[in-house]
Amino acid sequence: MRLHVAQHPLINHKLTVLRDENTPSPTFRQLVDELVTLLAYEATRDVAVHDVEITTPVTTTTGVKIADPSPIVVPVLRAGLGMLEGMTRLLPTAEVGFLGMRRDEETLEAITYANRLPDDLSGRQCFLLDPMLATGGTLVAAIDYLLTRGARDVTAICLIAAPEGLATVEKFVGDRADVKVVVAAVDERLNEKAYIVPGLGDAGDRLYGIV
């Protein structure tokens, strides 16, 4: 597993406002969208491309286009849905799948309740979207879901991560596949309720309200 912590003053600024408990939901949603676009820039540095010849108003030249098969973006519902537009803004030609998972608050294990993904992901670059990497259980389950369908190139984009969650993902992945985790920050630890400290609270609730 490879870890990339994006360092930029704008990322740090937006993350600080997201952490503030007084930030209202509309502002929170807008900042998540903006922050994900910045993270997506870092996460797509290795996106597959191929050479193409084009004609400009002046001459012909060789450029690059995103290679086939196109990447697939997979938000982990429900909180990952708030990251989707920020990601597809940079990858508008990507296909979008959905993976419904939630964490059992007693066992802390991930439960899959829905999916909308191709049966075969062989040769596809997959981008997982999940705001919080806490215990790592949900992300491990999501990565495993993709690997069982043939994916071998997976990039997870999270707003923040806990060291415990990163260790869980690294132990699970091993040398099974090329997995990269891109985050805005690695926080201190998990508390007794498995929430990230200092964190930013429950991302889903802050995006959409308590349902």
MOTANOR-V68754 format. One record per pair of residues at least 6 apart in sequence whose ideal C-beta (glycine too) atoms are under 8 Angstrom apart, sorted by sequence separation. I is the first residue (numbers start at 0). J is the second residue. If there is no record, write none. Layout:
BEGIN
I,J + I,J
END
This chain:
BEGIN
16,22 + 53,59 + 73,79 + 74,80 + 87,93 + 102,108 + 103,109 + 117,123 + 132,138 + 172,178 + 189,195 + 190,196 + 194,200 + 199,205 + 52,59 + 53,60 + 86,93 + 102,109 + 103,110 + 146,153 + 188,195 + 189,196 + 194,201 + 22,30 + 52,60 + 53,61 + 74,82 + 87,95 + 101,109 + 102,110 + 129,137 + 145,153 + 188,196 + 52,61 + 53,62 + 74,83 + 100,109 + 101,110 + 129,138 + 186,195 + 187,196 + 16,26 + 17,27 + 51,61 + 52,62 + 100,110 + 168,178 + 186,196 + 187,197 + 50,61 + 51,62 + 72,83 + 100,111 + 101,112 + 127,138 + 142,153 + 186,197 + 50,62 + 51,63 + 74,86 + 83,95 + 99,111 + 100,112 + 129,141 + 168,180 + 186,198 + 17,30 + 50,63 + 51,64 + 98,111 + 99,112 + 142,155 + 155,168 + 16,30 + 17,31 + 49,63 + 72,86 + 99,113 + 127,141 + 141,155 + 48,63 + 49,64 + 72,87 + 98,113 + 99,114 + 127,142 + 165,180 + 48,64 + 97,113 + 98,114 + 13,30 + 17,34 + 48,65 + 49,66 + 97,114 + 98,115 + 138,155 + 47,65 + 48,66 + 72,90 + 96,114 + 97,115 + 98,116 + 127,145 + 46,65 + 47,66 + 79,98 + 96,115 + 97,116 + 138,157 + 13,33 + 14,34 + 70,90 + 96,116 + 125,145 + 160,180 + 165,185 + 13,34 + 72,93 + 74,95 + 76,97 + 96,117 + 71,93 + 72,94 + 73,95 + 76,98 + 77,99 + 160,182 + 47,70 + 69,92 + 70,93 + 71,94 + 72,95 + 73,96 + 74,97 + 75,98 + 76,99 + 94,117 + 132,155 + 153,176 + 155,178 + 157,180 + 159,182 + 162,185 + 10,34 + 13,37 + 46,70 + 69,93 + 70,94 + 71,95 + 72,96 + 73,97 + 74,98 + 75,99 + 76,100 + 152,176 + 153,177 + 154,178 + 155,179 + 157,181 + 158,182 + 159,183 + 160,184 + 161,185 + 162,186 + 65,90 + 69,94 + 71,96 + 73,98 + 75,100 + 120,145 + 125,150 + 132,157 + 151,176 + 152,177 + 153,178 + 154,179 + 155,180 + 156,181 + 157,182 + 158,183 + 159,184 + 160,185 + 161,186 + 162,187 + 163,188 + 164,189 + 123,149 + 127,153 + 129,155 + 131,157 + 138,164 + 142,168 + 150,176 + 151,177 + 153,179 + 154,180 + 155,181 + 156,182 + 158,184 + 159,185 + 160,186 + 161,187 + 162,188 + 163,189 + 10,37 + 65,92 + 107,134 + 109,136 + 122,149 + 123,150 + 125,152 + 126,153 + 127,154 + 128,155 + 129,156 + 130,157 + 131,158 + 132,159 + 133,160 + 134,161 + 154,181 + 159,186 + 161,188 + 9,37 + 10,38 + 108,136 + 109,137 + 116,144 + 120,148 + 121,149 + 124,152 + 125,153 + 126,154 + 127,155 + 128,156 + 129,157 + 130,158 + 131,159 + 132,160 + 133,161 + 135,163 + 139,167 + 143,171 + 161,189 + 98,127 + 107,136 + 111,140 + 116,145 + 119,148 + 120,149 + 121,150 + 123,152 + 125,154 + 126,155 + 127,156 + 130,159 + 131,160 + 132,161 + 134,163 + 135,164 + 139,168 + 142,171 + 146,175 + 7,37 + 109,139 + 114,144 + 118,148 + 119,149 + 120,150 + 121,151 + 124,154 + 126,156 + 133,163 + 134,164 + 135,165 + 138,168 + 142,172 + 146,176 + 102,133 + 109,140 + 117,148 + 133,164 + 135,166 + 136,167 + 5,37 + 102,134 + 109,141 + 116,148 + 132,164 + 135,167 + 139,171 + 5,38 + 93,126 + 111,144 + 132,165 + 134,167 + 135,168 + 102,136 + 142,176 + 161,195 + 102,137 + 160,195 + 161,196 + 5,41 + 90,126 + 101,137 + 132,168 + 135,171 + 142,178 + 159,195 + 76,113 + 100,137 + 3,41 + 3,42 + 159,198 + 86,126 + 100,140 + 159,199 + 100,141 + 158,199 + 86,128 + 138,180 + 73,116 + 98,141 + 46,90 + 158,202 + 71,116 + 83,128 + 39,85 + 43,89 + 71,117 + 82,128 + 98,144 + 35,82 + 38,85 + 39,86 + 43,90 + 82,129 + 79,127 + 82,130 + 132,180 + 32,81 + 36,85 + 39,88 + 40,89 + 71,120 + 79,128 + 81,130 + 31,81 + 32,82 + 35,85 + 36,86 + 39,89 + 79,129 + 132,182 + 31,82 + 34,85 + 35,86 + 39,90 + 78,129 + 79,130 + 32,84 + 33,85 + 36,88 + 71,123 + 73,125 + 75,127 + 78,130 + 28,81 + 32,85 + 36,89 + 70,123 + 71,124 + 73,126 + 74,127 + 75,128 + 78,131 + 31,85 + 68,122 + 69,123 + 70,124 + 71,125 + 72,126 + 73,127 + 74,128 + 75,129 + 68,123 + 70,125 + 71,126 + 73,128 + 74,129 + 134,189 + 70,126 + 72,128 + 133,189 + 134,193 + 133,193 + 133,194 + 75,137 + 133,195 + 75,138 + 131,195 + 75,141 + 131,198 + 73,141 + 86,156 + 131,202 + 73,145 + 130,202 + 130,203 + 82,156 + 47,124 + 46,124 + 43,126 + 42,126 + 107,193 + 39,126 + 35,128 + 31,130 + 42,154 + 42,156 + 39,156 + 38,156 + 38,158 + 35,156 + 81,202 + 81,203 + 35,158 + 34,158 + 78,202 + 78,203 + 81,206 + 77,203 + 81,207 + 31,158 + 78,206 + 77,207 + 45,179 + 42,179 + 42,181 + 41,181 + 17,158 + 38,181 + 14,158 + 38,182 + 14,159 + 38,183 + 34,183 + 2,165 + 0,165 + 0,168 + 0,169 + 14,183 + 13,183 + 14,184 + 31,202 + 0,172 + 11,183 + 10,183 + 11,184 + 31,206 + 1,177 + 3,179 + 5,181 + 1,178 + 2,179 + 3,180 + 5,182 + 0,178 + 1,179 + 2,180 + 3,181 + 4,182 + 5,183 + 27,205 + 28,206 + 0,179 + 1,180 + 3,182 + 4,183 + 18,197 + 27,206 + 0,180 + 2,182 + 4,184 + 18,198 + 20,200 + 4,185 + 18,199 + 24,205 + 17,199 + 24,206 + 2,185 + 22,205 + 24,207 + 24,208 + 14,199
END
